[in-house]
């Protein structure tokens, strides 16, 4: 209740400045956390193989060894082979580790 009373005493310009500062602070905290972006492109094994100039088998082997991060889109579906999807950031991390 006390906060609402203080906010009511602010001018519209002061309120706008306060909201802008709060939004900027929230954005700083959000961008400081390394999380996979929603815009992060997801690639198939074939697409990754083309980018790395390697075979699809090589890419699957790297995934199986844990060297290349990937998600199985058919996980939990019985009788269906794995359908791996690799994020571009995982490919970038993989290439960085090779250097």
Phi and psi in degrees as GROMACS dihedral restraints (atoms count N, CA, C in turn):
[ dihedral_restraints ]
;  ai    aj    ak    al  type     phi  dphi    fc
    3     4     5     6     1   -64.3    20    10
    4     5     6     7     1   -39.0    20    10
    6     7     8     9     1   -64.2    20    10
    7     8     9    10     1   -43.8    20    10
    9    10    11    12     1   -60.3    20    10
   10    11    12    13     1   -38.2    20    10
   12    13    14    15     1   -64.6    20    10
   13    14    15    16     1   -42.4    20    10
   15    16    17    18     1   -66.8    20    10
   16    17    18    19     1   -38.9    20    10
   18    19    20    21     1   -66.8    20    10
   19    20    21    22     1   -33.5    20    10
   21    22    23    24     1   -66.6    20    10
   22    23    24    25     1   -25.2    20    10
   24    25    26    27     1   -83.8    20    10
   25    26    27    28     1    -8.9    20    10
   27    28    29    30     1   -79.1    20    10
   28    29    30    31     1   148.1    20    10
   30    31    32    33     1   -76.6    20    10
   31    32    33    34     1   160.8    20    10
   33    34    35    36     1   -56.3    20    10
   34    35    36    37     1   -36.2    20    10
   36    37    38    39     1   -67.4    20    10
   37    38    39    40     1   -42.5    20    10
   39    40    41    42     1   -64.6    20    10
   40    41    42    43     1   -40.1    20    10
   42    43    44    45     1   -63.7    20    10
   43    44    45    46     1   -41.9    20    10
   45    46    47    48     1   -63.2    20    10
   46    47    48    49     1   -42.6    20    10
   48    49    50    51     1   -63.0    20    10
   49    50    51    52     1   -41.6    20    10
   51    52    53    54     1   -62.9    20    10
   52    53    54    55     1   -44.0    20    10
   54    55    56    57     1   -65.5    20    10
   55    56    57    58     1   -38.3    20    10
   57    58    59    60     1   -64.2    20    10
   58    59    60    61     1   -45.5    20    10
   60    61    62    63     1   -62.4    20    10
   61    62    63    64     1   -41.4    20    10
   63    64    65    66     1   -64.4    20    10
   64    65    66    67     1   -40.9    20    10
   66    67    68    69     1   -66.0    20    10
   67    68    69    70     1   -40.9    20    10
   69    70    71    72     1   -64.6    20    10
   70    71    72    73     1   -40.3    20    10
   72    73    74    75     1   -65.5    20    10
   73    74    75    76     1   -42.0    20    10
   75    76    77    78     1   -64.3    20    10
   76    77    78    79     1   -38.6    20    10
   78    79    80    81     1   -66.1    20    10
   79    80    81    82     1   -40.7    20    10
   81    82    83    84     1   -59.8    20    10
   82    83    84    85     1   -46.4    20    10
   84    85    86    87     1   -65.5    20    10
   85    86    87    88     1   -38.4    20    10
   87    88    89    90     1   -67.7    20    10
   88    89    90    91     1   -43.6    20    10
   90    91    92    93     1   -76.4    20    10
   91    92    93    94     1   -17.9    20    10
   93    94    95    96     1   -75.5    20    10
   94    95    96    97     1   -18.4    20    10
   96    97    98    99     1   -89.7    20    10
   97    98    99   100     1   116.3    20    10
   99   100   101   102     1   -75.5    20    10
  100   101   102   103     1   101.3    20    10
  102   103   104   105     1  -127.3    20    10
  103   104   105   106     1   147.5    20    10
  105   106   107   108     1   -58.9    20    10
  106   107   108   109     1   130.1    20    10
  108   109   110   111     1   -73.4    20    10
  109   110   111   112     1   147.1    20    10
  111   112   113   114     1   -65.0    20    10
  112   113   114   115     1   -25.1    20    10
  114   115   116   117     1   -85.9    20    10
  115   116   117   118     1    -1.3    20    10
  117   118   119   120     1   -61.9    20    10
  118   119   120   121     1   120.5    20    10
  120   121   122   123     1   -71.5    20    10
  121   122   123   124     1   138.8    20    10
  123   124   125   126     1  -104.8    20    10
  124   125   126   127     1   131.6    20    10
  126   127   128   129     1  -115.2    20    10
  127   128   129   130     1   152.8    20    10
  129   130   131   132     1   -84.2    20    10
  130   131   132   133     1   169.3    20    10
  132   133   134   135     1   -60.6    20    10
  133   134   135   136     1   -40.3    20    10
  135   136   137   138     1   -60.8    20    10
  136   137   138   139     1   -43.3    20    10
  138   139   140   141     1   -66.2    20    10
  139   140   141   142     1   -39.7    20    10
  141   142   143   144     1   -65.0    20    10
  142   143   144   145     1   -42.3    20    10
  144   145   146   147     1   -59.5    20    10
  145   146   147   148     1   -40.9    20    10
  147   148   149   150     1   -64.6    20    10
  148   149   150   151     1   -42.6    20    10
  150   151   152   153     1   -65.4    20    10
  151   152   153   154     1   -37.9    20    10
  153   154   155   156     1   -86.4    20    10
  154   155   156   157     1    -7.2    20    10
  156   157   158   159     1    56.8    20    10
  157   158   159   160     1    46.2    20    10
  159   160   161   162     1  -131.2    20    10
  160   161   162   163     1   174.7    20    10
  162   163   164   165     1   -82.1    20    10
  163   164   165   166     1   161.8    20    10
  165   166   167   168     1   -63.8    20    10
  166   167   168   169     1   -35.6    20    10
  168   169   170   171     1   -61.5    20    10
  169   170   171   172     1   -42.7    20    10
  171   172   173   174     1   -59.2    20    10
  172   173   174   175     1   -44.7    20    10
  174   175   176   177     1   -63.5    20    10
  175   176   177   178     1   -44.6    20    10
  177   178   179   180     1   -62.3    20    10
  178   179   180   181     1   -38.9    20    10
  180   181   182   183     1   -64.0    20    10
  181   182   183   184     1   -40.8    20    10
  183   184   185   186     1   -65.1    20    10
  184   185   186   187     1   -37.3    20    10
  186   187   188   189     1   -65.1    20    10
  187   188   189   190     1   -45.3    20    10
  189   190   191   192     1   -63.1    20    10
  190   191   192   193     1   -34.5    20    10
  192   193   194   195     1   -78.5    20    10
  193   194   195   196     1   -10.1    20    10
  195   196   197   198     1    85.0    20    10
  196   197   198   199     1     8.3    20    10
  198   199   200   201     1   -80.9    20    10
  199   200   201   202     1   -26.5    20    10
  201   202   203   204     1  -122.7    20    10
  202   203   204   205     1   121.2    20    10
  204   205   206   207     1   -70.0    20    10
  205   206   207   208     1   140.3    20    10
  207   208   209   210     1  -160.0    20    10
  208   209   210   211     1   159.1    20    10
  210   211   212   213     1  -117.6    20    10
  211   212   213   214     1   139.0    20    10
  213   214   215   216     1   -90.6    20    10
  214   215   216   217     1   111.0    20    10
  216   217   218   219     1   -74.8    20    10
  217   218   219   220     1   -12.0    20    10
  219   220   221   222     1  -105.5    20    10
  220   221   222   223     1    17.7    20    10
  222   223   224   225     1   -61.3    20    10
  223   224   225   226     1   131.8    20    10
  225   226   227   228     1    88.8    20    10
  226   227   228   229     1    -6.1    20    10
  228   229   230   231     1   -96.4    20    10
  229   230   231   232     1   115.4    20    10
  231   232   233   234     1   -78.5    20    10
  232   233   234   235     1   146.7    20    10
  234   235   236   237     1    79.2    20    10
  235   236   237   238     1     4.7    20    10
  237   238   239   240     1  -120.8    20    10
  238   239   240   241     1   133.3    20    10
  240   241   242   243     1   -72.2    20    10
  241   242   243   244     1   161.6    20    10
  243   244   245   246     1   -61.4    20    10
  244   245   246   247     1   139.7    20    10
  246   247   248   249     1  -122.3    20    10
  247   248   249   250     1    95.1    20    10
  249   250   251   252     1   -79.3    20    10
  250   251   252   253     1   141.7    20    10
  252   253   254   255     1  -126.4    20    10
  253   254   255   256     1   132.7    20    10
  255   256   257   258     1  -120.7    20    10
  256   257   258   259     1   131.1    20    10
  258   259   260   261     1   -79.1    20    10
  259   260   261   262     1   149.5    20    10
  261   262   263   264     1   -59.1    20    10
  262   263   264   265     1   -35.4    20    10
  264   265   266   267     1   -64.7    20    10
  265   266   267   268     1   -34.3    20    10
  267   268   269   270     1   -66.5    20    10
  268   269   270   271     1   -37.8    20    10
  270   271   272   273     1   -65.4    20    10
  271   272   273   274     1   -42.1    20    10
  273   274   275   276     1   -63.2    20    10
  274   275   276   277     1   -41.8    20    10
  276   277   278   279     1   -65.2    20    10
  277   278   279   280     1   -39.5    20    10
  279   280   281   282     1   -61.0    20    10
  280   281   282   283     1   -47.6    20    10
  282   283   284   285     1   -66.1    20    10
  283   284   285   286     1   -35.9    20    10
  285   286   287   288     1   -64.3    20    10
  286   287   288   289     1   -39.9    20    10
  288   289   290   291     1   -67.3    20    10
  289   290   291   292     1   -26.5    20    10
  291   292   293   294     1   -74.0    20    10
  292   293   294   295     1   -24.1    20    10
